[in-house]
Structure formats: structure tokens, C-alpha cells
Amino acid sequence: MDSQPQLKLLVKRDEIAEAVARLASEINRDYEGKHPLLIGVLKGAFVFLADLVRQLDLPVEIDFVRVCSYGSGTVSSGKVRVVQGVKTAIRGRDVLVVEDIVDTGVTTSFVLDYLGKKKPSSLKLCALTAKPARFRVRMPIDYLGFTVPNKFIVGYGLDFNQRFRNLPDMYALEEQ
Ligand code: PRP
């Protein structure tokens, strides 16, 4: 039987909304006159991407890539593979990758490498959260919402064993 994980409120929905609004205004400013292609990294980014794009005053296109890095539980396997590739033509596009969290950075750097090989005219990264204590791969995060402590985070798209993605706030999963 599943044990009941304890959740501790970490980031309230109002704070998340403030960060999303700030990121959207930076993106609106920087991509003025362009038609960026936003690529959400499934599954976790779907909530953030949905909130972000509704505040963009730009002719955006949206696609998704789905990669797998974690098995079940809270420990990364360190290996990334593409489960669902991007269907839109990338060459010559202004591509903005949208992530919910940069943890070790392994997933995001893999995705940036995968997309970079398809020759976009620009390739930038927008991450709602980052966990600097865990970075194993250094990469610039062009648009960052906020940093989070070195805890397992759930809610607002982020899961633990596929649960809790629907929570509107972010929580830290407490050790039992
Ligand atoms: C999470 C998150 C990032 C990645 C970050 O995805 O959405 O894509 O882990 O971890 P890293 O920086 O250590 O690589 P996950 O692989 O859990 O899949 P999901 O988005 O389907 O939940």
C-alpha cells in the first residue's frame, strides 16, 4: 500500500503568478516583432506553459518535447531519452524552451542540445524554478522565475510518482 507523503507549503500560487507575469513581460519585451516557437518539456511544464502563454502578447507557436529522466521516486537515473520528439520545423526559428524546474540540469541541457542540432536561429531557456544546490551541468537560464531549496518539489505541474501535478501551489515533499 502507498504511504501518505507529507507536503509542506513552499511557494503560494500568488508568488508563482507574480513570477509568471514578470517572465511574460520580459519575453514580450525581448521577442517583440518575432514569432517565437515555445517548446514545453513534458510532462511537468504543461501548467507553467499554459499560464505563461496566456500572458504573451506575441504570435507564438507551441510544441512539446517529452523526455524521461527520472524513474519512479525521487532519484534521477541521470539518463535522458526522447519519448516524443518535436514535430515543428526548428531550422531558422526563435526557439524558447519552457521548463518547470532545472534540478541537476541534465534534462534541460539534453533538450537544448537536441534542439540546437536542428539549427534554430536562436535558442533560449525559460525555467520557472531552479535548484542551484543540485546543478551538475552549467547552462545559462535566460528567464528564471525563482530558485527553490534542495528539496523534492511537487505541485504546479511537478509530480511525485505522477501525483500532485494538479496542486495550484508548490510543496516540499517531507521525508518520512
Ligand atoms: C523533471 C522536470 C525537468 C527535470 C529536471 O521532469 O520537469 O524536466 O525533471 O531534472 P534535472 O534537471 O535533474 O534533469 P521528469 O523527468 O521528472 O519528468 P516529468 O516532467 O514528466 O515529470
Backbone and ligand atoms as CSV (ligand in chain L), in Angstrom:
chain,resi,resn,atom,element,x,y,z
A,1,MET,N,N,0.841,-1.190,0.000
A,1,MET,CA,C,0.000,0.000,0.000
A,1,MET,C,C,0.886,1.253,0.000
A,2,ASP,N,N,0.443,2.343,-0.710
A,2,ASP,CA,C,1.208,3.598,-0.752
A,2,ASP,C,C,1.223,4.260,0.607
A,3,SER,N,N,2.419,4.740,1.026
A,3,SER,CA,C,2.452,5.554,2.238
A,3,SER,C,C,1.996,6.969,1.858
A,4,GLN,N,N,1.489,7.693,2.827
A,4,GLN,CA,C,0.997,9.049,2.571
A,4,GLN,C,C,2.139,10.042,2.711
A,5,PRO,N,N,2.615,10.650,1.614
A,5,PRO,CA,C,3.697,11.615,1.749
A,5,PRO,C,C,3.195,12.892,2.434
A,6,GLN,N,N,4.067,13.501,3.224
A,6,GLN,CA,C,3.726,14.760,3.886
A,6,GLN,C,C,4.166,15.917,2.989
A,7,LEU,N,N,3.283,16.887,2.812
A,7,LEU,CA,C,3.604,18.032,1.961
A,7,LEU,C,C,3.689,19.296,2.808
A,8,LYS,N,N,4.731,20.085,2.553
A,8,LYS,CA,C,4.879,21.364,3.267
A,8,LYS,C,C,4.812,22.493,2.241
A,9,LEU,N,N,3.893,23.434,2.469
A,9,LEU,CA,C,3.718,24.534,1.513
A,9,LEU,C,C,5.021,25.315,1.359
A,10,LEU,N,N,5.432,25.516,0.098
A,10,LEU,CA,C,6.719,26.173,-0.156
A,10,LEU,C,C,6.536,27.483,-0.926
A,11,VAL,N,N,5.758,27.443,-2.001
A,11,VAL,CA,C,5.527,28.656,-2.806
A,11,VAL,C,C,4.038,28.755,-3.095
A,12,LYS,N,N,3.446,29.862,-2.618
A,12,LYS,CA,C,1.998,30.038,-2.809
A,12,LYS,C,C,1.683,30.443,-4.237
A,13,ARG,N,N,0.454,30.183,-4.627
A,13,ARG,CA,C,0.041,30.450,-6.013
A,13,ARG,C,C,0.214,31.911,-6.414
A,14,ASP,N,N,0.038,32.844,-5.441
A,14,ASP,CA,C,0.208,34.274,-5.764
A,14,ASP,C,C,1.648,34.588,-6.138
A,15,GLU,N,N,2.578,33.954,-5.422
A,15,GLU,CA,C,4.000,34.180,-5.724
A,15,GLU,C,C,4.353,33.575,-7.077
A,16,ILE,N,N,3.766,32.418,-7.359
A,16,ILE,CA,C,4.003,31.798,-8.674
A,16,ILE,C,C,3.464,32.719,-9.766
A,17,ALA,N,N,2.250,33.231,-9.549
A,17,ALA,CA,C,1.628,34.096,-10.564
A,17,ALA,C,C,2.460,35.353,-10.802
A,18,GLU,N,N,3.029,35.897,-9.725
A,18,GLU,CA,C,3.892,37.090,-9.867
A,18,GLU,C,C,5.104,36.770,-10.733
A,19,ALA,N,N,5.720,35.619,-10.476
A,19,ALA,CA,C,6.906,35.227,-11.247
A,19,ALA,C,C,6.533,35.006,-12.716
A,20,VAL,N,N,5.396,34.361,-12.948
A,20,VAL,CA,C,4.971,34.096,-14.333
A,20,VAL,C,C,4.726,35.420,-15.065
A,21,ALA,N,N,4.101,36.366,-14.377
A,21,ALA,CA,C,3.815,37.674,-15.000
A,21,ALA,C,C,5.117,38.402,-15.348
A,22,ARG,N,N,6.093,38.335,-14.436
A,22,ARG,CA,C,7.376,39.006,-14.692
A,22,ARG,C,C,8.081,38.363,-15.893
A,23,LEU,N,N,8.093,37.024,-15.928
A,23,LEU,CA,C,8.741,36.328,-17.045
A,23,LEU,C,C,8.059,36.670,-18.363
A,24,ALA,N,N,6.728,36.697,-18.344
A,24,ALA,CA,C,5.981,37.004,-19.574
A,24,ALA,C,C,6.328,38.411,-20.054
A,25,SER,N,N,6.468,39.349,-19.124
A,25,SER,CA,C,6.757,40.703,-19.584
A,25,SER,C,C,8.172,40.800,-20.149
A,26,GLU,N,N,9.114,40.046,-19.576
A,26,GLU,CA,C,10.480,40.028,-20.131
A,26,GLU,C,C,10.478,39.409,-21.536
A,27,ILE,N,N,9.720,38.336,-21.694
A,27,ILE,CA,C,9.664,37.652,-23.002
A,27,ILE,C,C,8.968,38.541,-24.028
A,28,ASN,N,N,7.884,39.185,-23.626
A,28,ASN,CA,C,7.182,40.114,-24.531
A,28,ASN,C,C,8.124,41.215,-25.027
A,29,ARG,N,N,8.940,41.716,-24.100
A,29,ARG,CA,C,9.890,42.791,-24.448
A,29,ARG,C,C,10.972,42.250,-25.401
A,30,ASP,N,N,11.562,41.112,-25.057
A,30,ASP,CA,C,12.718,40.620,-25.812
A,30,ASP,C,C,12.354,40.051,-27.185
A,31,TYR,N,N,11.140,39.564,-27.335
A,31,TYR,CA,C,10.749,38.921,-28.601
A,31,TYR,C,C,9.819,39.802,-29.433
A,32,GLU,N,N,9.783,41.089,-29.103
A,32,GLU,CA,C,8.912,41.997,-29.865
A,32,GLU,C,C,9.258,41.926,-31.359
A,33,GLY,N,N,8.251,41.777,-32.215
A,33,GLY,CA,C,8.479,41.708,-33.662
A,33,GLY,C,C,8.860,40.312,-34.152
A,34,LYS,N,N,8.978,39.350,-33.233
A,34,LYS,CA,C,9.346,37.975,-33.621
A,34,LYS,C,C,8.163,37.028,-33.428
A,35,HIS,N,N,8.326,35.827,-33.977
A,35,HIS,CA,C,7.281,34.796,-33.846
A,35,HIS,C,C,7.889,33.578,-33.180
A,36,PRO,N,N,8.122,33.657,-31.890
A,36,PRO,CA,C,8.849,32.564,-31.242
A,36,PRO,C,C,8.076,31.248,-31.218
A,37,LEU,N,N,8.863,30.188,-31.204
A,37,LEU,CA,C,8.312,28.843,-31.036
A,37,LEU,C,C,8.632,28.412,-29.608
A,38,LEU,N,N,7.607,28.275,-28.800
A,38,LEU,CA,C,7.801,27.827,-27.424
A,38,LEU,C,C,7.699,26.314,-27.376
A,39,ILE,N,N,8.679,25.692,-26.765
A,39,ILE,CA,C,8.667,24.225,-26.671
A,39,ILE,C,C,8.643,23.832,-25.199
A,40,GLY,N,N,7.515,23.301,-24.774
A,40,GLY,CA,C,7.359,22.859,-23.392
A,40,GLY,C,C,7.925,21.464,-23.227
A,41,VAL,N,N,8.609,21.249,-22.106
A,41,VAL,CA,C,9.183,19.932,-21.821
A,41,VAL,C,C,8.191,19.160,-20.941
A,42,LEU,N,N,7.558,18.174,-21.557
A,42,LEU,CA,C,6.533,17.378,-20.861
A,42,LEU,C,C,7.175,16.386,-19.904
A,43,LYS,N,N,6.465,15.999,-18.838
A,43,LYS,CA,C,5.109,16.491,-18.656
A,43,LYS,C,C,5.056,17.753,-17.806
A,44,GLY,N,N,6.076,17.917,-16.955
A,44,GLY,CA,C,5.996,18.894,-15.874
A,44,GLY,C,C,5.657,20.318,-16.282
A,45,ALA,N,N,6.064,20.736,-17.496
A,45,ALA,CA,C,5.932,22.146,-17.877
A,45,ALA,C,C,4.532,22.538,-18.324
A,46,PHE,N,N,3.600,21.583,-18.369
A,46,PHE,CA,C,2.327,21.919,-19.016
A,46,PHE,C,C,1.543,23.004,-18.280
A,47,VAL,N,N,1.616,23.044,-16.957
A,47,VAL,CA,C,0.859,24.055,-16.205
A,47,VAL,C,C,1.509,25.427,-16.388
A,48,PHE,N,N,2.811,25.485,-16.201
A,48,PHE,CA,C,3.549,26.742,-16.359
A,48,PHE,C,C,3.377,27.292,-17.772
A,49,LEU,N,N,3.547,26.436,-18.770
A,49,LEU,CA,C,3.434,26.884,-20.162
A,49,LEU,C,C,2.039,27.467,-20.423
A,50,ALA,N,N,1.022,26.807,-19.892
A,50,ALA,CA,C,-0.355,27.271,-20.124
A,50,ALA,C,C,-0.573,28.650,-19.520
A,51,ASP,N,N,-0.032,28.879,-18.321
A,51,ASP,CA,C,-0.183,30.195,-17.693
A,51,ASP,C,C,0.666,31.244,-18.406
A,52,LEU,N,N,1.884,30.856,-18.786
A,52,LEU,CA,C,2.815,31.794,-19.423
A,52,LEU,C,C,2.276,32.292,-20.765
A,53,VAL,N,N,1.845,31.374,-21.622
A,53,VAL,CA,C,1.475,31.792,-22.986
A,53,VAL,C,C,0.242,32.694,-22.993
A,54,ARG,N,N,-0.602,32.545,-21.969
A,54,ARG,CA,C,-1.786,33.413,-21.937
A,54,ARG,C,C,-1.445,34.839,-21.546
A,55,GLN,N,N,-0.194,35.076,-21.190
A,55,GLN,CA,C,0.233,36.449,-20.904
A,55,GLN,C,C,1.204,36.970,-21.953
A,56,LEU,N,N,1.374,36.214,-23.026
A,56,LEU,CA,C,2.276,36.665,-24.084
A,56,LEU,C,C,1.478,37.378,-25.160
A,57,ASP,N,N,1.972,38.557,-25.488
A,57,ASP,CA,C,1.306,39.391,-26.480
A,57,ASP,C,C,2.092,39.286,-27.793
A,58,LEU,N,N,2.315,38.049,-28.222
A,58,LEU,CA,C,3.168,37.767,-29.383
A,58,LEU,C,C,2.509,36.656,-30.197
A,59,PRO,N,N,2.819,36.581,-31.503
A,59,PRO,CA,C,2.281,35.471,-32.304
A,59,PRO,C,C,3.082,34.195,-32.051
A,60,VAL,N,N,2.860,33.566,-30.925
A,60,VAL,CA,C,3.652,32.396,-30.556
A,60,VAL,C,C,3.116,31.123,-31.204
A,61,GLU,N,N,4.024,30.192,-31.427
A,61,GLU,CA,C,3.628,28.819,-31.744
A,61,GLU,C,C,4.077,27.949,-30.585
A,62,ILE,N,N,3.397,26.839,-30.424
A,62,ILE,CA,C,3.687,25.977,-29.270
A,62,ILE,C,C,3.868,24.544,-29.732
A,63,ASP,N,N,4.893,23.932,-29.222
A,63,ASP,CA,C,5.077,22.494,-29.436
A,63,ASP,C,C,5.627,21.907,-28.131
A,64,PHE,N,N,5.770,20.615,-28.137
A,64,PHE,CA,C,6.225,19.934,-26.924
A,64,PHE,C,C,7.279,18.906,-27.274
A,65,VAL,N,N,8.149,18.678,-26.300
A,65,VAL,CA,C,9.030,17.530,-26.386
A,65,VAL,C,C,8.817,16.764,-25.088
A,66,ARG,N,N,8.840,15.473,-25.174
A,66,ARG,CA,C,8.711,14.695,-23.940
A,66,ARG,C,C,9.960,13.866,-23.778
A,67,VAL,N,N,10.594,14.064,-22.664
A,67,VAL,CA,C,11.802,13.295,-22.354
A,67,VAL,C,C,11.592,12.622,-21.015
A,68,CYS,N,N,12.387,11.598,-20.770
A,68,CYS,CA,C,12.316,10.893,-19.495
A,68,CYS,C,C,13.680,10.916,-18.854
A,69,SER,N,N,13.724,11.337,-17.607
A,69,SER,CA,C,14.998,11.243,-16.893
A,69,SER,C,C,14.840,10.485,-15.594
A,70,TYR,N,N,13.770,10.733,-14.885
A,70,TYR,CA,C,13.588,10.065,-13.603
A,70,TYR,C,C,12.857,8.745,-13.808
A,71,GLY,N,N,13.214,7.750,-12.990
A,71,GLY,CA,C,12.375,6.566,-12.883
A,71,GLY,C,C,11.272,6.918,-11.916
A,72,SER,N,N,10.843,5.991,-11.094
A,72,SER,CA,C,9.885,6.359,-10.064
A,72,SER,C,C,10.669,6.818,-8.842
A,73,GLY,N,N,10.009,7.547,-7.963
A,73,GLY,CA,C,10.656,8.015,-6.748
A,73,GLY,C,C,11.351,9.339,-6.959
A,74,THR,N,N,12.283,9.666,-6.084
A,74,THR,CA,C,12.868,11.000,-6.067
A,74,THR,C,C,14.298,11.044,-6.585
A,75,VAL,N,N,14.796,9.927,-7.099
A,75,VAL,CA,C,16.194,9.883,-7.516
A,75,VAL,C,C,16.296,9.830,-9.040
A,76,SER,N,N,17.088,10.738,-9.601
A,76,SER,CA,C,17.258,10.775,-11.046
A,76,SER,C,C,18.118,9.605,-11.508
A,77,SER,N,N,17.755,9.038,-12.646
A,77,SER,CA,C,18.581,7.971,-13.208
A,77,SER,C,C,19.823,8.565,-13.869
A,78,GLY,N,N,19.791,9.879,-14.162
A,78,GLY,CA,C,20.926,10.534,-14.820
A,78,GLY,C,C,20.946,10.302,-16.319
A,79,LYS,N,N,20.025,9.483,-16.808
A,79,LYS,CA,C,19.964,9.209,-18.243
A,79,LYS,C,C,18.703,9.852,-18.802
A,80,VAL,N,N,18.834,10.445,-19.975
A,80,VAL,CA,C,17.697,11.123,-20.589
A,80,VAL,C,C,17.470,10.514,-21.961
A,81,ARG,N,N,16.211,10.317,-22.300
A,81,ARG,CA,C,15.912,9.878,-23.660
A,81,ARG,C,C,14.666,10.612,-24.152
A,82,VAL,N,N,14.587,10.764,-25.486
A,82,VAL,CA,C,13.427,11.421,-26.076
A,82,VAL,C,C,12.303,10.411,-26.191
A,83,VAL,N,N,11.162,10.730,-25.611
A,83,VAL,CA,C,9.990,9.861,-25.714
A,83,VAL,C,C,9.079,10.355,-26.834
A,84,GLN,N,N,8.987,11.681,-26.954
A,84,GLN,CA,C,8.199,12.282,-28.040
A,84,GLN,C,C,8.968,13.482,-28.566
A,85,GLY,N,N,9.425,13.390,-29.793
A,85,GLY,CA,C,10.214,14.475,-30.378
A,85,GLY,C,C,9.340,15.626,-30.843
A,86,VAL,N,N,9.999,16.721,-31.238
A,86,VAL,CA,C,9.288,17.911,-31.713
A,86,VAL,C,C,8.863,17.714,-33.167
A,87,LYS,N,N,7.626,18.082,-33.465
A,87,LYS,CA,C,7.106,17.900,-34.822
A,87,LYS,C,C,7.326,19.140,-35.698
A,88,THR,N,N,7.359,20.312,-35.086
A,88,THR,CA,C,7.509,21.564,-35.833
A,88,THR,C,C,8.935,21.687,-36.378
A,89,ALA,N,N,9.060,22.271,-37.585
A,89,ALA,CA,C,10.393,22.521,-38.145
A,89,ALA,C,C,11.071,23.603,-37.307
A,90,ILE,N,N,12.302,23.334,-36.910
A,90,ILE,CA,C,13.013,24.204,-35.967
A,90,ILE,C,C,13.959,25.173,-36.678
A,91,ARG,N,N,14.493,24.709,-37.825
A,91,ARG,CA,C,15.547,25.480,-38.502
A,91,ARG,C,C,15.089,26.933,-38.741
A,92,GLY,N,N,15.929,27.860,-38.297
A,92,GLY,CA,C,15.662,29.278,-38.540
A,92,GLY,C,C,14.650,29.904,-37.585
A,93,ARG,N,N,14.152,29.139,-36.631
A,93,ARG,CA,C,13.133,29.676,-35.707
A,93,ARG,C,C,13.792,30.220,-34.441
A,94,ASP,N,N,13.078,31.147,-33.804
A,94,ASP,CA,C,13.464,31.614,-32.470
A,94,ASP,C,C,12.778,30.695,-31.460
A,95,VAL,N,N,13.571,29.809,-30.897
A,95,VAL,CA,C,13.012,28.760,-30.030
A,95,VAL,C,C,13.241,29.113,-28.563
A,96,LEU,N,N,12.185,29.009,-27.783
A,96,LEU,CA,C,12.278,29.225,-26.340
A,96,LEU,C,C,11.794,27.952,-25.644
A,97,VAL,N,N,12.717,27.307,-24.955
A,97,VAL,CA,C,12.388,26.071,-24.225
A,97,VAL,C,C,11.768,26.458,-22.886
A,98,VAL,N,N,10.661,25.825,-22.553
A,98,VAL,CA,C,9.950,26.145,-21.312
A,98,VAL,C,C,9.974,24.931,-20.390
A,99,GLU,N,N,10.606,25.128,-19.235
A,99,GLU,CA,C,10.769,24.052,-18.240
A,99,GLU,C,C,10.118,24.454,-16.923
A,100,ASP,N,N,9.632,23.490,-16.200
A,100,ASP,CA,C,9.113,23.769,-14.859
A,100,ASP,C,C,10.238,23.880,-13.847
A,101,ILE,N,N,11.250,23.010,-13.970
A,101,ILE,CA,C,12.345,23.042,-12.993
A,101,ILE,C,C,13.652,22.583,-13.620
A,102,VAL,N,N,14.717,23.313,-13.291
A,102,VAL,CA,C,16.065,22.825,-13.590
A,102,VAL,C,C,16.618,22.327,-12.266
A,103,ASP,N,N,16.802,21.015,-12.198
A,103,ASP,CA,C,17.257,20.379,-10.958
A,103,ASP,C,C,18.765,20.145,-11.112
A,104,THR,N,N,19.176,18.992,-11.584
A,104,THR,CA,C,20.606,18.810,-11.862
A,104,THR,C,C,21.013,19.537,-13.146
A,105,GLY,N,N,20.034,19.802,-14.003
A,105,GLY,CA,C,20.329,20.421,-15.301
A,105,GLY,C,C,20.546,19.412,-16.408
A,106,VAL,N,N,20.567,18.134,-16.063
A,106,VAL,CA,C,20.863,17.092,-17.056
A,106,VAL,C,C,19.780,17.057,-18.144
A,107,THR,N,N,18.517,17.099,-17.729
A,107,THR,CA,C,17.419,17.031,-18.697
A,107,THR,C,C,17.444,18.226,-19.634
A,108,THR,N,N,17.546,19.410,-19.039
A,108,THR,CA,C,17.459,20.629,-19.838
A,108,THR,C,C,18.633,20.746,-20.790
A,109,SER,N,N,19.824,20.393,-20.331
A,109,SER,CA,C,20.962,20.513,-21.238
A,109,SER,C,C,20.826,19.502,-22.386
A,110,PHE,N,N,20.260,18.332,-22.088
A,110,PHE,CA,C,19.995,17.353,-23.139
A,110,PHE,C,C,19.001,17.934,-24.168
A,111,VAL,N,N,17.939,18.545,-23.664
A,111,VAL,CA,C,16.910,19.109,-24.560
A,111,VAL,C,C,17.498,20.241,-25.406
A,112,LEU,N,N,18.313,21.093,-24.790
A,112,LEU,CA,C,18.918,22.207,-25.535
A,112,LEU,C,C,19.857,21.667,-26.614
A,113,ASP,N,N,20.570,20.611,-26.292
A,113,ASP,CA,C,21.473,20.006,-27.261
A,113,ASP,C,C,20.684,19.385,-28.418
A,114,TYR,N,N,19.622,18.669,-28.065
A,114,TYR,CA,C,18.748,18.015,-29.058
A,114,TYR,C,C,18.154,19.055,-30.017
A,115,LEU,N,N,17.684,20.180,-29.464
A,115,LEU,CA,C,17.065,21.208,-30.300
A,115,LEU,C,C,18.123,22.016,-31.058
A,116,GLY,N,N,19.269,22.246,-30.402
A,116,GLY,CA,C,20.344,23.022,-31.045
A,116,GLY,C,C,20.825,22.374,-32.331
A,117,LYS,N,N,20.795,21.043,-32.374
A,117,LYS,CA,C,21.231,20.317,-33.577
A,117,LYS,C,C,20.298,20.551,-34.754
A,118,LYS,N,N,19.098,21.049,-34.466
A,118,LYS,CA,C,18.121,21.289,-35.535
A,118,LYS,C,C,18.231,22.717,-36.073
A,119,LYS,N,N,19.275,23.437,-35.669
A,119,LYS,CA,C,19.649,24.743,-36.227
A,119,LYS,C,C,18.569,25.829,-36.110
A,120,PRO,N,N,18.104,26.099,-34.909
A,120,PRO,CA,C,17.233,27.264,-34.727
A,120,PRO,C,C,18.059,28.540,-34.912
A,121,SER,N,N,17.398,29.674,-35.200
A,121,SER,CA,C,18.206,30.902,-35.307
A,121,SER,C,C,18.533,31.433,-33.921
A,122,SER,N,N,17.702,31.147,-32.931
A,122,SER,CA,C,18.087,31.413,-31.540
A,122,SER,C,C,17.474,30.346,-30.666
A,123,LEU,N,N,18.114,30.099,-29.526
A,123,LEU,CA,C,17.647,29.044,-28.623
A,123,LEU,C,C,17.853,29.528,-27.194
A,124,LYS,N,N,16.756,29.767,-26.505
A,124,LYS,CA,C,16.857,30.259,-25.127
A,124,LYS,C,C,16.015,29.381,-24.204
A,125,LEU,N,N,16.245,29.603,-22.917
A,125,LEU,CA,C,15.615,28.762,-21.896
A,125,LEU,C,C,14.848,29.624,-20.903
A,126,CYS,N,N,13.607,29.218,-20.651
A,126,CYS,CA,C,12.787,29.840,-19.616
A,126,CYS,C,C,12.398,28.747,-18.623
A,127,ALA,N,N,12.856,28.902,-17.372
A,127,ALA,CA,C,12.529,27.902,-16.342
A,127,ALA,C,C,11.818,28.612,-15.202
A,128,LEU,N,N,10.719,28.041,-14.760
A,128,LEU,CA,C,10.019,28.663,-13.634
A,128,LEU,C,C,10.859,28.579,-12.371
A,129,THR,N,N,11.480,27.410,-12.152
A,129,THR,CA,C,12.263,27.240,-10.924
A,129,THR,C,C,13.605,26.586,-11.244
A,130,ALA,N,N,14.534,26.766,-10.325
A,130,ALA,CA,C,15.842,26.103,-10.428
A,130,ALA,C,C,16.317,25.790,-9.020
A,131,LYS,N,N,17.105,24.725,-8.938
A,131,LYS,CA,C,17.599,24.246,-7.643
A,131,LYS,C,C,19.131,24.292,-7.687
A,132,PRO,N,N,19.714,25.470,-7.458
A,132,PRO,CA,C,21.162,25.633,-7.680
A,132,PRO,C,C,22.017,24.651,-6.890
A,133,ALA,N,N,21.558,24.243,-5.722
A,133,ALA,CA,C,22.359,23.312,-4.910
A,133,ALA,C,C,22.601,21.989,-5.623
A,134,ARG,N,N,21.800,21.693,-6.628
A,134,ARG,CA,C,21.890,20.379,-7.281
A,134,ARG,C,C,22.506,20.435,-8.681
A,135,PHE,N,N,22.819,21.659,-9.160
A,135,PHE,CA,C,23.304,21.763,-10.540
A,135,PHE,C,C,24.519,20.868,-10.771
A,136,ARG,N,N,24.429,20.047,-11.811
A,136,ARG,CA,C,25.584,19.258,-12.244
A,136,ARG,C,C,26.070,19.732,-13.602
A,137,VAL,N,N,25.180,20.424,-14.298
A,137,VAL,CA,C,25.503,20.922,-15.633
A,137,VAL,C,C,25.285,22.435,-15.595
A,138,ARG,N,N,26.261,23.170,-16.050
A,138,ARG,CA,C,26.144,24.635,-16.069
A,138,ARG,C,C,25.545,25.072,-17.387
A,139,MET,N,N,24.491,25.856,-17.312
A,139,MET,CA,C,23.947,26.417,-18.548
A,139,MET,C,C,23.242,27.705,-18.173
A,140,PRO,N,N,23.243,28.693,-19.056
A,140,PRO,CA,C,22.545,29.935,-18.727
A,140,PRO,C,C,21.038,29.703,-18.740
A,141,ILE,N,N,20.361,30.202,-17.713
A,141,ILE,CA,C,18.895,30.199,-17.724
A,141,ILE,C,C,18.492,31.628,-18.074
A,142,ASP,N,N,18.017,31.816,-19.305
A,142,ASP,CA,C,17.768,33.171,-19.800
A,142,ASP,C,C,16.635,33.849,-19.041
A,143,TYR,N,N,15.621,33.069,-18.679
A,143,TYR,CA,C,14.481,33.599,-17.928
A,143,TYR,C,C,14.211,32.626,-16.777
A,144,LEU,N,N,14.380,33.133,-15.550
A,144,LEU,CA,C,14.199,32.270,-14.375
A,144,LEU,C,C,13.183,32.902,-13.429
A,145,GLY,N,N,12.200,32.092,-13.023
A,145,GLY,CA,C,11.192,32.589,-12.076
A,145,GLY,C,C,11.788,32.775,-10.698
A,146,PHE,N,N,12.190,31.678,-10.066
A,146,PHE,CA,C,12.793,31.757,-8.737
A,146,PHE,C,C,13.554,30.464,-8.453
A,147,THR,N,N,14.457,30.561,-7.474
A,147,THR,CA,C,15.181,29.358,-7.065
A,147,THR,C,C,14.409,28.686,-5.933
A,148,VAL,N,N,14.635,27.399,-5.792
A,148,VAL,CA,C,13.990,26.633,-4.715
A,148,VAL,C,C,15.072,25.881,-3.946
A,149,PRO,N,N,14.796,25.575,-2.660
A,149,PRO,CA,C,15.795,24.853,-1.875
A,149,PRO,C,C,15.938,23.404,-2.344
A,150,ASN,N,N,16.953,22.760,-1.816
A,150,ASN,CA,C,17.262,21.395,-2.233
A,150,ASN,C,C,16.310,20.391,-1.584
A,151,LYS,N,N,15.062,20.477,-1.998
A,151,LYS,CA,C,14.036,19.549,-1.524
A,151,LYS,C,C,13.297,19.013,-2.749
A,152,PHE,N,N,12.583,17.923,-2.571
A,152,PHE,CA,C,11.785,17.399,-3.687
A,152,PHE,C,C,10.496,18.215,-3.759
A,153,ILE,N,N,10.272,18.865,-4.908
A,153,ILE,CA,C,9.161,19.812,-5.039
A,153,ILE,C,C,8.040,19.174,-5.841
A,154,VAL,N,N,6.811,19.384,-5.379
A,154,VAL,CA,C,5.636,18.920,-6.138
A,154,VAL,C,C,4.627,20.060,-6.247
A,155,GLY,N,N,3.691,19.873,-7.172
A,155,GLY,CA,C,2.633,20.860,-7.396
A,155,GLY,C,C,2.959,21.732,-8.593
A,156,TYR,N,N,1.938,22.400,-9.139
A,156,TYR,CA,C,2.075,23.292,-10.294
A,156,TYR,C,C,2.811,22.562,-11.436
A,157,GLY,N,N,2.388,21.341,-11.691
A,157,GLY,CA,C,2.956,20.542,-12.789
A,157,GLY,C,C,3.952,19.494,-12.339
A,158,LEU,N,N,4.582,19.723,-11.182
A,158,LEU,CA,C,5.629,18.801,-10.717
A,158,LEU,C,C,5.021,17.650,-9.929
A,159,ASP,N,N,5.582,16.466,-10.151
A,159,ASP,CA,C,4.969,15.270,-9.578
A,159,ASP,C,C,5.899,14.511,-8.644
A,160,PHE,N,N,5.282,13.631,-7.895
A,160,PHE,CA,C,5.995,12.538,-7.222
A,160,PHE,C,C,5.227,11.278,-7.595
A,161,ASN,N,N,5.885,10.381,-8.321
A,161,ASN,CA,C,5.201,9.182,-8.827
A,161,ASN,C,C,3.884,9.521,-9.529
A,162,GLN,N,N,3.923,10.576,-10.342
A,162,GLN,CA,C,2.791,11.037,-11.169
A,162,GLN,C,C,1.672,11.700,-10.365
A,163,ARG,N,N,1.843,11.891,-9.078
A,163,ARG,CA,C,0.804,12.565,-8.286
A,163,ARG,C,C,1.185,14.026,-8.058
A,164,PHE,N,N,0.205,14.803,-7.705
A,164,PHE,CA,C,0.337,16.191,-7.219
A,164,PHE,C,C,0.552,17.225,-8.310
A,165,ARG,N,N,0.548,16.854,-9.591
A,165,ARG,CA,C,0.769,17.846,-10.649
A,165,ARG,C,C,-0.329,18.909,-10.634
A,166,ASN,N,N,-1.510,18.534,-10.156
A,166,ASN,CA,C,-2.679,19.415,-10.223
A,166,ASN,C,C,-2.736,20.444,-9.097
A,167,LEU,N,N,-1.846,20.361,-8.120
A,167,LEU,CA,C,-1.915,21.299,-6.999
A,167,LEU,C,C,-1.538,22.706,-7.477
A,168,PRO,N,N,-2.316,23.729,-7.107
A,168,PRO,CA,C,-2.042,25.081,-7.605
A,168,PRO,C,C,-0.849,25.763,-6.931
A,169,ASP,N,N,-0.439,25.280,-5.760
A,169,ASP,CA,C,0.733,25.822,-5.064
A,169,ASP,C,C,1.873,24.801,-5.182
A,170,MET,N,N,3.070,25.208,-4.744
A,170,MET,CA,C,4.192,24.262,-4.738
A,170,MET,C,C,4.495,23.838,-3.305
A,171,TYR,N,N,4.826,22.575,-3.169
A,171,TYR,CA,C,5.077,21.991,-1.850
A,171,TYR,C,C,6.412,21.254,-1.863
A,172,ALA,N,N,7.014,21.160,-0.672
A,172,ALA,CA,C,8.174,20.287,-0.493
A,172,ALA,C,C,7.670,18.971,0.060
A,173,LEU,N,N,8.184,17.902,-0.514
A,173,LEU,CA,C,7.828,16.571,-0.026
A,173,LEU,C,C,8.707,16.268,1.192
A,174,GLU,N,N,8.079,16.069,2.313
A,174,GLU,CA,C,8.838,15.853,3.559
A,174,GLU,C,C,9.255,14.395,3.671
A,175,GLU,N,N,10.477,14.196,4.163
A,175,GLU,CA,C,10.961,12.837,4.421
A,175,GLU,C,C,10.085,12.191,5.488
A,176,GLN,N,N,9.831,10.895,5.322
A,176,GLN,CA,C,9.026,10.184,6.338
A,176,GLN,C,C,9.927,9.697,7.449
L,1,PRP,C1,C,11.538,16.857,-14.224
L,1,PRP,C2,C,11.369,18.304,-14.652
L,1,PRP,C3,C,12.553,18.535,-15.528
L,1,PRP,C4,C,13.593,17.577,-14.991
L,1,PRP,C5,C,14.614,18.316,-14.217
L,1,PRP,O1,O,10.997,16.061,-15.229
L,1,PRP,O2,O,10.165,18.503,-15.316
L,1,PRP,O3,O,12.281,18.234,-16.885
L,1,PRP,O4,O,12.937,16.661,-14.117
L,1,PRP,O5,O,15.549,17.444,-13.646
L,1,PRP,P1,P,17.101,17.515,-13.964
L,1,PRP,O6,O,17.470,18.979,-14.027
L,1,PRP,O7,O,17.734,16.836,-12.773
L,1,PRP,O8,O,17.369,16.797,-15.207
L,1,PRP,P2,P,10.814,14.487,-15.084
L,1,PRP,O9,O,11.951,13.805,-15.758
L,1,PRP,O10,O,10.546,14.161,-13.648
L,1,PRP,O11,O,9.547,14.201,-15.962
L,1,PRP,P3,P,8.097,14.884,-15.935
L,1,PRP,O12,O,8.300,16.307,-16.416
L,1,PRP,O13,O,7.316,14.044,-16.869
L,1,PRP,O14,O,7.600,14.852,-14.504
